[in-house]
Amino acid sequence: MDASTFDLFHQGQRILCKCPNPNCGEISRLSKIRIKSGKKSKPTWLDEYEKRMKEYNAENVEYVRTKQEKKAKETAKGRIQVTKNIRKVMKKSLIPAYQNILKNYDPYDINVIGNPIDLVVFDGASKIKEKVKSSGVKSLTGKDIVKEVILLSKKTSNSDSKKLHKSIDEVIQNKEYEWKTANVLEGNIEFDQC
């Protein structure tokens, strides 16, 4: 650009114009006014570029929307399939006595402990987790509860295991249990009372 172009720009900064619309009357610098003639000017490479970018952005928005819809459908389909697969694995691997009991519960609510009991079922926990995760709910309603906690262990002929199971049952019957939250910080464990 030569000096005359810059001079023209700087002069446009100094020239003030008033909008001819009686309802507006706004004062602006000449350099900031978009001047249009009644004639359509020939398109430039920039006009073509802006047109293509506008088309690209519209296509991209549609692509992202379609991708999100497909992902949501596939995720829902996958969750159903995973539940079926877990039930199949449980059916093959669990003791037959457990199969009848556990078929009424969501497989995600069942946790293997192993010792001193085999399984713990937190009936309703997975629904609460999913609701919080999917909708970001911060407070739960009265319907959003763990309905029951079930401790499951097969009958054993081992006298030590029988005594242990009996003592666990007595603790529960006598309500001699409490809820504690453990904070593990730098190797130290502190318990909060709830």
KOLVEXLUM-170898 format. One record per atom (N, C-alpha, C, O): x, y, z; residue in three letters. Coordinates in steps of 0.1 Angstrom, whole numbers, plus 5000, padded with zeros to 4 digits. Each point is the difference from the previous one (the first is absolute). Layout:
(site (X Y Z) 'ala')
...
***
This chain:
(site (5009 4988 5000) 'met')
(site (4991 5012 5000) 'met')
(site (5009 5012 5000) 'met')
(site (5010 5001 5007) 'met')
(site (4985 5009 4985) 'asp')
(site (5008 5012 5000) 'asp')
(site (4995 5010 5011) 'asp')
(site (4990 4997 5006) 'asp')
(site (5017 5014 4995) 'ala')
(site (4997 5010 5011) 'ala')
(site (4986 5006 4998) 'ala')
(site (4993 5004 5009) 'ala')
(site (5002 4997 4978) 'ser')
(site (4987 5007 4998) 'ser')
(site (4989 4991 5005) 'ser')
(site (4990 5006 5004) 'ser')
(site (5011 4981 4997) 'thr')
(site (4990 4991 5005) 'thr')
(site (4999 5003 5015) 'thr')
(site (4989 5001 5005) 'thr')
(site (5022 5000 5002) 'phe')
(site (5000 5003 5014) 'phe')
(site (4994 5014 5003) 'phe')
(site (4993 5002 5010) 'phe')
(site (5011 5007 4981) 'asp')
(site (4994 5014 5002) 'asp')
(site (4985 5000 4999) 'asp')
(site (4993 5006 5008) 'asp')
(site (5002 4986 4982) 'leu')
(site (4986 4999 4998) 'leu')
(site (4993 4994 5013) 'leu')
(site (4989 5005 5004) 'leu')
(site (5017 4985 5001) 'phe')
(site (4995 4993 5012) 'phe')
(site (5000 5010 5012) 'phe')
(site (4990 5001 5007) 'phe')
(site (5021 5006 4995) 'his')
(site (5000 5010 5011) 'his')
(site (4991 5011 4998) 'his')
(site (4994 5005 5010) 'his')
(site (5004 5000 4978) 'gln')
(site (4990 5011 4998) 'gln')
(site (4986 4994 5003) 'gln')
(site (4992 5008 5005) 'gln')
(site (5005 4980 4991) 'gly')
(site (4987 4994 5003) 'gly')
(site (4998 4999 5015) 'gly')
(site (4988 5000 5005) 'gly')
(site (5022 4999 5003) 'gln')
(site (4999 5000 5015) 'gln')
(site (4996 5014 5005) 'gln')
(site (4993 5001 5010) 'gln')
(site (5011 5009 4983) 'arg')
(site (4998 5014 5004) 'arg')
(site (4986 5005 4995) 'arg')
(site (4995 5010 5006) 'arg')
(site (5000 4985 4984) 'ile')
(site (4987 5005 4994) 'ile')
(site (4989 4993 5008) 'ile')
(site (4999 4988 5000) 'ile')
(site (4992 5020 5005) 'leu')
(site (4988 4995 5008) 'leu')
(site (4988 5001 4991) 'leu')
(site (4998 5010 4993) 'leu')
(site (4993 4981 5008) 'cys')
(site (4988 4999 4993) 'cys')
(site (4988 4998 5009) 'cys')
(site (5001 4994 5010) 'cys')
(site (4988 5012 4986) 'lys')
(site (4987 4998 5008) 'lys')
(site (4991 4992 4991) 'lys')
(site (4998 5002 4988) 'lys')
(site (4996 4988 5019) 'cys')
(site (4990 4991 4993) 'cys')
(site (4988 5008 4995) 'cys')
(site (4995 5008 5008) 'cys')
(site (5002 4990 4980) 'pro')
(site (4989 5008 4994) 'pro')
(site (4986 4996 5005) 'pro')
(site (4990 5007 4999) 'pro')
(site (5009 4981 5007) 'asn')
(site (4987 4995 5006) 'asn')
(site (4996 5009 5011) 'asn')
(site (5008 5001 5010) 'asn')
(site (4981 5006 4990) 'pro')
(site (4996 5009 5011) 'pro')
(site (4998 4993 5013) 'pro')
(site (5001 5006 5011) 'pro')
(site (4996 4981 4989) 'asn')
(site (4998 4993 5013) 'asn')
(site (5014 4996 5006) 'asn')
(site (5000 4996 5012) 'asn')
(site (5010 5004 4980) 'cys')
(site (5014 4996 5005) 'cys')
(site (5008 5012 5003) 'cys')
(site (5002 5003 5012) 'cys')
(site (5003 5004 4978) 'gly')
(site (5008 5012 5002) 'gly')
(site (5014 4997 5006) 'gly')
(site (5006 5009 5005) 'gly')
(site (4998 4979 4995) 'glu')
(site (5013 4996 5007) 'glu')
(site (5012 5006 4992) 'glu')
(site (5000 5000 4988) 'glu')
(site (5010 5004 5019) 'ile')
(site (5012 5006 4994) 'ile')
(site (5010 4989 5000) 'ile')
(site (5003 4993 5010) 'ile')
(site (5004 5005 4978) 'ser')
(site (5010 4989 4999) 'ser')
(site (5012 5006 4992) 'ser')
(site (4998 5010 4993) 'ser')
(site (5013 4983 5008) 'arg')
(site (5011 5003 4991) 'arg')
(site (4998 4995 4986) 'arg')
(site (4995 4989 4999) 'arg')
(site (5010 5018 4991) 'leu')
(site (4998 4995 4987) 'leu')
(site (5007 4987 4998) 'leu')
(site (4995 4991 4992) 'leu')
(site (5016 5006 5014) 'ser')
(site (5008 4988 4998) 'ser')
(site (4992 4988 5006) 'ser')
(site (5004 4988 4996) 'ser')
(site (4986 5014 5013) 'lys')
(site (4993 4989 5005) 'lys')
(site (4986 4997 4994) 'lys')
(site (4993 4991 5003) 'lys')
(site (5004 5018 4987) 'ile')
(site (4987 4998 4993) 'ile')
(site (5002 4990 4989) 'ile')
(site (5009 5001 4992) 'ile')
(site (4981 4990 5006) 'arg')
(site (5000 4991 4989) 'arg')
(site (4992 5007 4989) 'arg')
(site (4988 5001 5001) 'arg')
(site (5019 5003 4989) 'ile')
(site (4993 5007 4989) 'ile')
(site (4996 4990 4990) 'ile')
(site (5008 4991 4996) 'ile')
(site (4979 5009 4999) 'lys')
(site (4995 4991 4990) 'lys')
(site (4994 5009 4989) 'lys')
(site (4994 5010 5002) 'lys')
(site (5009 4985 4986) 'ser')
(site (4994 5006 4988) 'ser')
(site (4988 4992 4996) 'ser')
(site (4998 4989 5006) 'ser')
(site (4994 5015 4986) 'gly')
(site (4988 4992 4995) 'gly')
(site (5005 4989 4991) 'gly')
(site (4992 4991 4998) 'gly')
(site (5020 5009 4997) 'lys')
(site (5004 4990 4991) 'lys')
(site (5007 4988 5008) 'lys')
(site (5006 5003 5011) 'lys')
(site (4993 4985 4984) 'lys')
(site (5007 4989 5006) 'lys')
(site (5014 4999 4994) 'lys')
(site (5002 5000 4988) 'lys')
(site (5008 5000 5021) 'ser')
(site (5014 4999 4995) 'ser')
(site (5003 4986 4996) 'ser')
(site (4994 4991 5005) 'ser')
(site (5016 5007 4987) 'lys')
(site (5005 4987 4996) 'lys')
(site (5006 4993 5012) 'lys')
(site (5007 5006 5008) 'lys')
(site (4989 4981 4993) 'pro')
(site (5006 4992 5012) 'pro')
(site (5015 4999 4999) 'pro')
(site (5006 4999 4989) 'pro')
(site (5000 5001 5022) 'thr')
(site (5015 4998 5001) 'thr')
(site (5002 4986 5006) 'thr')
(site (4991 4993 5003) 'thr')
(site (5022 5004 4998) 'trp')
(site (5004 4987 5006) 'trp')
(site (4995 4999 5015) 'trp')
(site (4997 4990 5005) 'trp')
(site (5003 5022 5001) 'leu')
(site (4996 5000 5014) 'leu')
(site (4985 4997 5001) 'leu')
(site (4996 4993 5010) 'leu')
(site (4996 5012 4981) 'asp')
(site (4985 4997 5000) 'asp')
(site (4998 4985 4999) 'asp')
(site (4992 4994 5007) 'asp')
(site (5016 5000 4983) 'glu')
(site (4998 4986 4998) 'glu')
(site (5005 4992 5013) 'glu')
(site (4994 4990 5004) 'glu')
(site (5017 5015 5002) 'tyr')
(site (5005 4993 5012) 'tyr')
(site (4989 5001 5011) 'tyr')
(site (4998 4990 5007) 'tyr')
(site (4996 5022 4996) 'glu')
(site (4991 5002 5010) 'glu')
(site (4987 4991 4998) 'glu')
(site (4994 4994 5009) 'glu')
(site (5002 5005 4978) 'lys')
(site (4989 4991 4996) 'lys')
(site (5003 4986 5004) 'lys')
(site (4991 4993 5006) 'lys')
(site (5021 5002 4990) 'arg')
(site (5003 4986 5003) 'arg')
(site (5002 4997 5015) 'arg')
(site (4996 4990 5004) 'arg')
(site (5009 5020 5003) 'met')
(site (5001 4998 5015) 'met')
(site (4986 5000 5006) 'met')
(site (4998 4992 5010) 'met')
(site (4993 5016 4985) 'lys')
(site (4986 4999 5006) 'lys')
(site (4994 4987 4997) 'lys')
(site (4994 4994 5009) 'lys')
(site (5008 5000 4979) 'glu')
(site (4995 4987 4997) 'glu')
(site (5006 4989 5008) 'glu')
(site (4994 4991 5005) 'glu')
(site (5020 5011 4997) 'tyr')
(site (5007 4990 5008) 'tyr')
(site (4995 5000 5014) 'tyr')
(site (4998 4989 5006) 'tyr')
(site (5000 5023 5000) 'asn')
(site (4996 5001 5014) 'asn')
(site (4986 4994 5001) 'asn')
(site (4997 4993 5010) 'asn')
(site (4994 5009 4981) 'ala')
(site (4986 4994 5000) 'ala')
(site (5001 4985 5000) 'ala')
(site (4993 4993 5007) 'ala')
(site (5016 5002 4984) 'glu')
(site (5001 4985 4999) 'glu')
(site (5006 4994 5012) 'glu')
(site (4997 4990 5005) 'glu')
(site (5013 5018 5001) 'asn')
(site (5007 4995 5012) 'asn')
(site (4990 4999 5012) 'asn')
(site (5000 4991 5008) 'asn')
(site (4991 5019 4993) 'val')
(site (4990 5000 5011) 'val')
(site (4991 4988 4998) 'val')
(site (4997 4993 5010) 'val')
(site (4999 5004 4978) 'glu')
(site (4991 4989 4997) 'glu')
(site (5008 4987 5003) 'glu')
(site (4994 4990 5006) 'glu')
(site (5018 5009 4991) 'tyr')
(site (5008 4988 5002) 'tyr')
(site (5002 4997 5015) 'tyr')
(site (4998 4989 5005) 'tyr')
(site (5005 5022 5003) 'val')
(site (5001 4999 5015) 'val')
(site (4987 4995 5006) 'val')
(site (5000 4992 5009) 'val')
(site (4989 5014 4986) 'arg')
(site (4987 4996 5006) 'arg')
(site (4997 4985 4997) 'arg')
(site (4995 4993 5009) 'arg')
(site (5007 5003 4978) 'thr')
(site (4998 4986 4996) 'thr')
(site (5009 4991 5008) 'thr')
(site (4995 4989 5005) 'thr')
(site (5017 5015 4997) 'lys')
(site (5010 4992 5008) 'lys')
(site (4995 4998 5014) 'lys')
(site (5001 4989 5006) 'lys')
(site (4995 5022 5000) 'gln')
(site (4995 4999 5014) 'gln')
(site (4988 4991 5001) 'gln')
(site (4999 4993 5010) 'gln')
(site (4992 5008 4981) 'glu')
(site (4988 4992 5000) 'glu')
(site (5004 4985 4999) 'glu')
(site (4995 4992 5007) 'glu')
(site (5013 5005 4984) 'lys')
(site (5005 4986 4997) 'lys')
(site (5007 4995 5013) 'lys')
(site (4998 4989 5004) 'lys')
(site (5010 5019 5002) 'lys')
(site (5008 4996 5012) 'lys')
(site (4990 4997 5011) 'lys')
(site (5002 4990 5007) 'lys')
(site (4988 5018 4995) 'ala')
(site (4990 4998 5010) 'ala')
(site (4993 4987 4998) 'ala')
(site (4997 4992 5009) 'ala')
(site (4999 5005 4978) 'lys')
(site (4993 4988 4997) 'lys')
(site (5008 4988 5003) 'lys')
(site (4996 4990 5006) 'lys')
(site (5017 5011 4989) 'glu')
(site (5009 4988 5002) 'glu')
(site (5003 4998 5015) 'glu')
(site (5002 4989 5004) 'glu')
(site (5000 5022 5003) 'thr')
(site (5002 4999 5015) 'thr')
(site (4989 4992 5007) 'thr')
(site (5002 4991 5008) 'thr')
(site (4986 5014 4988) 'ala')
(site (4988 4993 5006) 'ala')
(site (4999 4985 4997) 'ala')
(site (4997 4992 5008) 'ala')
(site (5006 5005 4979) 'lys')
(site (5000 4987 4995) 'lys')
(site (5011 4992 5007) 'lys')
(site (4998 4988 5004) 'lys')
(site (5014 5018 4998) 'gly')
(site (5011 4993 5007) 'gly')
(site (4997 4997 5014) 'gly')
(site (5003 4989 5005) 'gly')
(site (4990 5020 5002) 'arg')
(site (4997 4998 5014) 'arg')
(site (4990 4988 5002) 'arg')
(site (5002 4992 5009) 'arg')
(site (4989 5007 4981) 'ile')
(site (4991 4989 5001) 'ile')
(site (5007 4987 4998) 'ile')
(site (4998 4990 5007) 'ile')
(site (5011 5010 4983) 'gln')
(site (5008 4988 4997) 'gln')
(site (5009 4996 5011) 'gln')
(site (5002 4988 5003) 'gln')
(site (5004 5022 5004) 'val')
(site (5009 4997 5011) 'val')
(site (4993 4993 5011) 'val')
(site (5004 4991 5006) 'val')
(site (4984 5015 4997) 'thr')
(site (4992 4994 5011) 'thr')
(site (4997 4985 4996) 'thr')
(site (5000 4991 5009) 'thr')
(site (4996 5006 4979) 'lys')
(site (4997 4987 4996) 'lys')
(site (5013 4991 5001) 'lys')
(site (4999 4989 5005) 'lys')
(site (5012 5016 4991) 'asn')
(site (5013 4993 5001) 'asn')
(site (5003 4997 5014) 'asn')
(site (5005 4989 5004) 'asn')
(site (4994 5021 5005) 'ile')
(site (5003 4997 5014) 'ile')
(site (4991 4990 5006) 'ile')
(site (5004 4991 5008) 'ile')
(site (4983 5009 4988) 'arg')
(site (4991 4990 5005) 'arg')
(site (5004 4986 4996) 'arg')
(site (4999 4990 5007) 'arg')
(site (5006 5009 4980) 'lys')
(site (5004 4987 4995) 'lys')
(site (5012 4995 5008) 'lys')
(site (5001 4988 5003) 'lys')
(site (5009 5021 4999) 'val')
(site (5012 4996 5008) 'val')
(site (4996 4996 5014) 'val')
(site (5005 4990 5005) 'val')
(site (4986 5018 5001) 'met')
(site (4996 4996 5014) 'met')
(site (4993 4986 5000) 'met')
(site (5002 4992 5009) 'met')
(site (4990 5006 4981) 'lys')
(site (4993 4987 4999) 'lys')
(site (5009 4989 4999) 'lys')
(site (4998 4989 5006) 'lys')
(site (5013 5012 4986) 'lys')
(site (5010 4990 4998) 'lys')
(site (5009 4998 5012) 'lys')
(site (5004 4989 5003) 'lys')
(site (4999 5022 5004) 'ser')
(site (5010 4999 5010) 'ser')
(site (4995 4999 5015) 'ser')
(site (5007 4996 5009) 'ser')
(site (4981 5008 4993) 'leu')
(site (4995 5000 5014) 'leu')
(site (4994 4987 5004) 'leu')
(site (4996 4992 4992) 'leu')
(site (5004 5006 5021) 'ile')
(site (4994 4988 5006) 'ile')
(site (4985 5000 4996) 'ile')
(site (4994 5011 5001) 'ile')
(site (5000 4978 4995) 'pro')
(site (4986 5000 4996) 'pro')
(site (4991 5007 5010) 'pro')
(site (4990 5006 4996) 'pro')
(site (5012 4992 5017) 'ala')
(site (4992 5006 5010) 'ala')
(site (4999 5016 4999) 'ala')
(site (4990 5006 5002) 'ala')
(site (5021 5000 4994) 'tyr')
(site (5001 5014 4998) 'tyr')
(site (4992 5005 4988) 'tyr')
(site (4995 5011 4999) 'tyr')
(site (5005 4981 4990) 'gln')
(site (4994 5004 4988) 'gln')
(site (4986 5004 5002) 'gln')
(site (4995 5010 4994) 'gln')
(site (4997 4982 5013) 'asn')
(site (4986 5003 5002) 'asn')
(site (4998 5013 5008) 'asn')
(site (4991 5008 4998) 'asn')
(site (5018 4994 5012) 'ile')
(site (4999 5012 5008) 'ile')
(site (5004 5013 4992) 'ile')
(site (4993 5010 5001) 'ile')
(site (5018 4989 4992) 'leu')
(site (5006 5011 4994) 'leu')
(site (4993 5005 4986) 'leu')
(site (5003 5011 4996) 'leu')
(site (4989 4980 4999) 'lys')
(site (4994 5004 4987) 'lys')
(site (4990 5012 5001) 'lys')
(site (4997 5006 4990) 'lys')
(site (4999 4997 5023) 'asn')
(site (4991 5011 5002) 'asn')
(site (5007 5013 5002) 'asn')
(site (4994 5010 5002) 'asn')
(site (5020 4990 4998) 'tyr')
(site (5007 5012 5002) 'tyr')
(site (5008 5004 4988) 'tyr')
(site (5004 4992 4992) 'tyr')
(site (4999 5021 5007) 'asp')
(site (5008 5005 4990) 'asp')
(site (5015 4995 5002) 'asp')
(site (5005 5001 5011) 'asp')
(site (5001 4993 4979) 'pro')
(site (5013 4995 5002) 'pro')
(site (5010 5010 5004) 'pro')
(site (5010 4996 5007) 'pro')
(site (4988 5017 4990) 'tyr')
(site (5010 5010 5005) 'tyr')
(site (4998 5003 5015) 'tyr')
(site (5009 5006 5006) 'tyr')
(site (4981 4989 5000) 'asp')
(site (4998 5002 5014) 'asp')
(site (5007 4989 5008) 'asp')
(site (5000 5001 5013) 'asp')
(site (5005 4989 4981) 'ile')
(site (5005 4988 5007) 'ile')
(site (5016 5002 5000) 'ile')
(site (5006 5002 4990) 'ile')
(site (4999 4997 5022) 'asn')
(site (5015 5001 5002) 'asn')
(site (5005 4987 5007) 'asn')
(site (4995 4996 5010) 'asn')
(site (5016 4999 4984) 'val')
(site (5006 4988 5006) 'val')
(site (5009 5005 5011) 'val')
(site (5009 5008 4998) 'val')
(site (4990 4986 5014) 'ile')
(site (5008 5003 5011) 'ile')
(site (5010 4988 5002) 'ile')
(site (5012 5002 5002) 'ile')
(site (4983 4986 4998) 'gly')
(site (5008 4988 5002) 'gly')
(site (5002 4996 5014) 'gly')
(site (4998 4988 5003) 'gly')
(site (5006 5020 5006) 'asn')
(site (5002 4996 5014) 'asn')
(site (4997 5012 5009) 'asn')
(site (5005 5011 4997) 'asn')
(site (4988 4987 5013) 'pro')
(site (4994 4988 5006) 'pro')
(site (4987 4997 4994) 'pro')
(site (4994 4989 5003) 'pro')
(site (5000 5019 4988) 'ile')
(site (4988 4996 4993) 'ile')
(site (5003 5000 4985) 'ile')
(site (5010 5006 4995) 'ile')
(site (4981 4988 4997) 'asp')
(site (5003 4999 4986) 'asp')
(site (4996 5012 4992) 'asp')
(site (5008 5006 4992) 'asp')
(site (4980 4999 5010) 'leu')
(site (4995 5012 4992) 'leu')
(site (4993 5010 5009) 'leu')
(site (4994 4997 5010) 'leu')
(site (5006 5015 4985) 'val')
(site (4991 5011 5006) 'val')
(site (4992 5006 4988) 'val')
(site (5006 5003 4990) 'val')
(site (4981 4998 5012) 'val')
(site (4991 5006 4990) 'val')
(site (4995 5013 5006) 'val')
(site (4994 5001 5011) 'val')
(site (5009 5010 4982) 'phe')
(site (4995 5013 5003) 'phe')
(site (4988 5003 4990) 'phe')
(site (5003 5006 4990) 'phe')
(site (4986 4990 5014) 'asp')
(site (4988 5000 4991) 'asp')
(site (4996 5015 4997) 'asp')
(site (4996 5007 5009) 'asp')
(site (5006 4997 4978) 'gly')
(site (4996 5014 4996) 'gly')
(site (5012 5009 4999) 'gly')
(site (4999 5011 4995) 'gly')
(site (5013 4985 5009) 'ala')
(site (5012 5009 4999) 'ala')
(site (5004 5004 4986) 'ala')
(site (5003 5011 4998) 'ala')
(site (4996 4980 4993) 'ser')
(site (5004 5003 4986) 'ser')
(site (4991 5010 4993) 'ser')
(site (5004 5008 4992) 'ser')
(site (4983 4991 5012) 'lys')
(site (4990 5010 4994) 'lys')
(site (5003 5014 5005) 'lys')
(site (4999 5010 4993) 'lys')
(site (5005 4991 5020) 'ile')
(site (5004 5013 5005) 'ile')
(site (5012 5005 4994) 'ile')
(site (5001 5012 4996) 'ile')
(site (5009 4980 5002) 'lys')
(site (5013 5004 4994) 'lys')
(site (4997 5005 4986) 'lys')
(site (5005 5010 4995) 'lys')
(site (4987 4982 4997) 'glu')
(site (4997 5004 4986) 'glu')
(site (4992 5013 5000) 'glu')
(site (5003 5008 4991) 'glu')
(site (4988 4994 5018) 'lys')
(site (4992 5013 5000) 'lys')
(site (5009 5012 5002) 'lys')
(site (4999 5010 4994) 'lys')
(site (5010 4988 5016) 'val')
(site (5009 5011 5003) 'val')
(site (5010 5003 4989) 'val')
(site (5003 5011 4996) 'val')
(site (5002 4978 4998) 'lys')
(site (5010 5001 4989) 'lys')
(site (4993 5006 4988) 'lys')
(site (5006 5009 4993) 'lys')
(site (4983 4987 5003) 'ser')
(site (4994 5004 4987) 'ser')
(site (4993 5014 5001) 'ser')
(site (5001 5007 4990) 'ser')
(site (4993 4996 5021) 'ser')
(site (4993 5013 5001) 'ser')
(site (5007 5010 5009) 'ser')
(site (4995 5011 5001) 'ser')
(site (5015 4985 5006) 'gly')
(site (5007 5010 5009) 'gly')
(site (4992 5004 5012) 'gly')
(site (5002 5010 5005) 'gly')
(site (4988 4981 4999) 'val')
(site (4992 5004 5011) 'val')
(site (5008 5001 5013) 'val')
(site (5009 4991 5002) 'val')
(site (4989 5019 5005) 'lys')
(site (5008 5002 5013) 'lys')
(site (4993 4995 5012) 'lys')
(site (5006 4996 5010) 'lys')
(site (4980 5005 4989) 'ser')
(site (4993 4994 5012) 'ser')
(site (4990 4990 4995) 'ser')
(site (4994 5001 4989) 'ser')
(site (5005 4988 5018) 'leu')
(site (4991 4989 4996) 'leu')
(site (4987 5001 5007) 'leu')
(site (4998 5006 5011) 'leu')
(site (4992 4988 4983) 'thr')
(site (4986 5000 5005) 'thr')
(site (4998 4988 5009) 'thr')
(site (5009 4991 5001) 'thr')
(site (4980 5008 5005) 'gly')
(site (4997 4988 5009) 'gly')
(site (4999 4987 4992) 'gly')
(site (5002 4989 5006) 'gly')
(site (4996 5012 4981) 'lys')
(site (5000 4987 4992) 'lys')
(site (5014 4996 4997) 'lys')
(site (5002 4988 4997) 'lys')
(site (5008 5021 5004) 'asp')
(site (5014 4996 4997) 'asp')
(site (5007 4995 5013) 'asp')
(site (5007 5008 5006) 'asp')
(site (4990 4980 4997) 'ile')
(site (5006 4994 5012) 'ile')
(site (5006 4986 4997) 'ile')
(site (4995 4993 4990) 'ile')
(site (5014 5003 5018) 'val')
(site (5004 4986 5000) 'val')
(site (4989 4993 5008) 'val')
(site (4999 5003 5012) 'val')
(site (4994 4988 4982) 'lys')
(site (4988 4994 5007) 'lys')
(site (5004 4991 5011) 'lys')
(site (4994 4999 5011) 'lys')
(site (5017 4993 4987) 'glu')
(site (5005 4991 5010) 'glu')
(site (5014 4996 4997) 'glu')
(site (5005 5001 4989) 'glu')
(site (5002 4995 5022) 'val')
(site (5014 4995 4998) 'val')
(site (4999 4985 5005) 'val')
(site (4996 4997 5011) 'val')
(site (5008 4994 4980) 'ile')
(site (4999 4986 5002) 'ile')
(site (5014 4994 5001) 'ile')
(site (5008 5002 4991) 'ile')
(site (4995 4991 5020) 'leu')
(site (5013 4992 5001) 'leu')
(site (4997 4986 4997) 'leu')
(site (4991 4994 5006) 'leu')
(site (5016 5000 4984) 'leu')
(site (4997 4987 4996) 'leu')
(site (5013 4991 5002) 'leu')
(site (5011 5004 4997) 'leu')
(site (4987 4985 5009) 'ser')
(site (5011 4990 5001) 'ser')
(site (4994 4986 5000) 'ser')
(site (4989 4998 5006) 'ser')
(site (5017 4993 4987) 'lys')
(site (4995 4986 5000) 'lys')
(site (5002 4993 5013) 'lys')
(site (5009 5004 5008) 'lys')
(site (4983 4987 4995) 'lys')
(site (5001 4992 5012) 'lys')
(site (5013 4992 4999) 'lys')
(site (5005 4996 4990) 'lys')
(site (5001 5003 5022) 'thr')
(site (5013 4993 5000) 'thr')
(site (5000 4990 5011) 'thr')
(site (4993 5001 5010) 'thr')
(site (5016 4989 4989) 'ser')
(site (5001 4990 5011) 'ser')
(site (5012 5004 5009) 'ser')
(site (5002 4994 5010) 'ser')
(site (5005 5016 4986) 'asn')
(site (5012 5005 5008) 'asn')
(site (4995 5007 5012) 'asn')
(site (4992 5010 4999) 'asn')
(site (5012 4985 5013) 'ser')
(site (4994 5005 5013) 'ser')
(site (5005 5015 5002) 'ser')
(site (4992 5008 5005) 'ser')
(site (5020 4995 4991) 'asp')
(site (5005 5014 5002) 'asp')
(site (4992 5010 4992) 'asp')
(site (4996 5010 5004) 'asp')
(site (5001 4986 4983) 'ser')
(site (4992 5008 4991) 'ser')
(site (4986 5002 5006) 'ser')
(site (4994 5010 4999) 'ser')
(site (5000 4979 5006) 'lys')
(site (4986 5000 5006) 'lys')
(site (5000 5010 5011) 'lys')
(site (4991 5008 5001) 'lys')
(site (5019 4991 5008) 'lys')
(site (5000 5010 5012) 'lys')
(site (5002 5014 4995) 'lys')
(site (4993 5009 5005) 'lys')
(site (5015 4993 4985) 'leu')
(site (5002 5014 4994) 'leu')
(site (4987 5005 4994) 'leu')
(site (4996 5012 5003) 'leu')
(site (4997 4980 4989) 'his')
(site (4988 5004 4994) 'his')
(site (4989 5003 5011) 'his')
(site (4992 5009 4999) 'his')
(site (5008 4983 5011) 'lys')
(site (4990 5002 5011) 'lys')
(site (5003 5013 5008) 'lys')
(site (4991 5007 5003) 'lys')
(site (5022 4996 4999) 'ser')
(site (5003 5012 5007) 'ser')
(site (4996 5013 4991) 'ser')
(site (4996 5010 5005) 'ser')
(site (5006 4988 4982) 'ile')
(site (4996 5011 4991) 'ile')
(site (4985 5002 5001) 'ile')
(site (4995 5012 5000) 'ile')
(site (4998 4977 4999) 'asp')
(site (4985 5001 5001) 'asp')
(site (4996 5006 5013) 'asp')
(site (4991 5008 5001) 'asp')
(site (5015 4989 5010) 'glu')
(site (4997 5006 5014) 'glu')
(site (5002 5015 5000) 'glu')
(site (4993 5007 5005) 'glu')
(site (5018 4997 4989) 'val')
(site (5003 5014 4999) 'val')
(site (4989 5008 4993) 'val')
(site (4996 5010 5004) 'val')
(site (5000 4984 4985) 'ile')
(site (4989 5006 4992) 'ile')
(site (4987 5000 5008) 'ile')
(site (4993 5010 5000) 'ile')
(site (5003 4979 5006) 'gln')
(site (4988 4999 5007) 'gln')
(site (5000 5009 5012) 'gln')
(site (4989 5006 5003) 'gln')
(site (5022 4996 5004) 'asn')
(site (5001 5009 5011) 'asn')
(site (5003 5015 4996) 'asn')
(site (5001 5009 5009) 'asn')
(site (5000 4993 4978) 'lys')
(site (5002 5014 4995) 'lys')
(site (5013 5006 5006) 'lys')
(site (5001 5011 5004) 'lys')
(site (5009 4980 4997) 'glu')
(site (5013 5004 5005) 'glu')
(site (5010 5004 4989) 'glu')
(site (5011 4994 4999) 'glu')
(site (4985 5014 4992) 'tyr')
(site (5008 5004 4989) 'tyr')
(site (4999 5015 4998) 'tyr')
(site (4990 5006 5005) 'tyr')
(site (5019 5000 4988) 'glu')
(site (4999 5014 4997) 'glu')
(site (5006 5003 4987) 'glu')
(site (5008 4992 4994) 'glu')
(site (4990 5020 5001) 'trp')
(site (5005 5004 4987) 'trp')
(site (5012 5010 5003) 'trp')
(site (4998 5009 5008) 'trp')
(site (5013 4988 4986) 'lys')
(site (5012 5009 5001) 'lys')
(site (5006 5003 4986) 'lys')
(site (5000 4991 4992) 'lys')
(site (5004 5021 5006) 'thr')
(site (5007 5003 4988) 'thr')
(site (5015 5002 5003) 'thr')
(site (5003 5007 5009) 'thr')
(site (5005 4986 4983) 'ala')
(site (5014 5000 5003) 'ala')
(site (5007 5010 4990) 'ala')
(site (4997 5000 4988) 'ala')
(site (5011 5009 5018) 'asn')
(site (5009 5009 4992) 'asn')
(site (5014 4995 5001) 'asn')
(site (5006 4999 5010) 'asn')
(site (4999 4998 4978) 'val')
(site (5014 4995 5000) 'val')
(site (5009 5011 4995) 'val')
(site (4999 5004 4988) 'val')
(site (5009 5001 5020) 'leu')
(site (5009 5011 4997) 'leu')
(site (5014 4997 5004) 'leu')
(site (5003 4998 5011) 'leu')
(site (5006 5001 4979) 'glu')
(site (5014 4998 5002) 'glu')
(site (5003 4988 5009) 'glu')
(site (5008 5001 5009) 'glu')
(site (4985 4988 4989) 'gly')
(site (5002 4988 5008) 'gly')
(site (4992 5000 5013) 'gly')
(site (5000 4989 5006) 'gly')
(site (4994 5021 4998) 'asn')
(site (4992 5001 5012) 'asn')
(site (4986 4998 4997) 'asn')
(site (4995 5005 4990) 'asn')
(site (4997 4987 5018) 'ile')
(site (4986 4998 4998) 'ile')
(site (4993 5007 5012) 'ile')
(site (5002 4997 5011) 'ile')
(site (4989 5012 4985) 'glu')
(site (4991 5006 5010) 'glu')
(site (4986 4997 4997) 'glu')
(site (4996 5000 4988) 'glu')
(site (4995 4998 5022) 'phe')
(site (4986 4997 4997) 'phe')
(site (4992 5011 5005) 'phe')
(site (5001 5006 5010) 'phe')
(site (4989 4998 4981) 'asp')
(site (4990 5010 5003) 'asp')
(site (4988 4993 5005) 'asp')
(site (4996 4989 4994) 'asp')
(site (4997 5016 5016) 'gln')
(site (4988 4994 5004) 'gln')
(site (4989 5006 4992) 'gln')
(site (4999 5012 4998) 'gln')
(site (4991 4980 4997) 'cys')
(site (4989 5005 4992) 'cys')
(site (4988 5001 5009) 'cys')
(site (4989 5004 4995) 'cys')
***
